Amino acid sequence: MTERWAERLLIMRHGEAGPGRPDAERTLTERGEREAERMGRWLASRGDLDATRLRLVASPYVRARQTAQRIAEPLGLEVETLALITPDDPPEAVVDWLLGEPDDRPLMLVSHMPLVAALTGLLVEGRTDRGPGFTTAAVAELTAEVRAAGCARLLRLVSPADINDQEVP
């Protein structure tokens, strides 16, 4: 299988957020801002990805939009929001959305646990209970000819702590 950019799907958990209610209004902590900025710089520095072509889609929750904005800045991207990627939304609905999207650009979803793990598990293993654990601001990079249940391959799962200082400008 050719590793075309159009096949890439990045699934990211938001950066560290502070406590608060309502949940949708929780904001990033200073650490969460740094985590997201680090991941944005790392994506921008990667020679194997044309990250400037990414379609960047975030949950409408404040902490996810803040994280996505910090990813968008070094890449010169706009952030879209998608109501069906909040923490407790069903991953099957996200897969249905992915299958209906005609846009062939690489895609990055910025969302929450438990959805990011369940969605990754569904895409890779065909089961929502098989997803990896996501630390804050972690990114799962998948490739698939079809973005459907059981059809993706997990290329890597990277957290801010996994990136050494030589990789981030």
Sequence and secondary structure as in RCSB ss.txt:
>XXXX:A:sequence
MTERWAERLLIMRHGEAGPGRPDAERTLTERGEREAERMGRWLASRGDLDATRLRLVASPYVRARQTAQRIAEPL
GLEVETLALITPDDPPEAVVDWLLGEPDDRPLMLVSHMPLVAALTGLLVEGRTDRGPGFTTAAVAELTAEVRAAG
CARLLRLVSPADINDQEVP
>XXXX:A:secstr
    GGGEEEEEE   B   SSGGG  B HHHHHHHHHHHHHHHH TT  GGG EEEE SSHHHHHHHHHHHHHH
T  EEE TT STTS HHHHHHHHHH    S EEEEE TTHHHHHHHHHHHS GGG     TT EEEEE SS STT
  EEEEEE GGGS TTT  
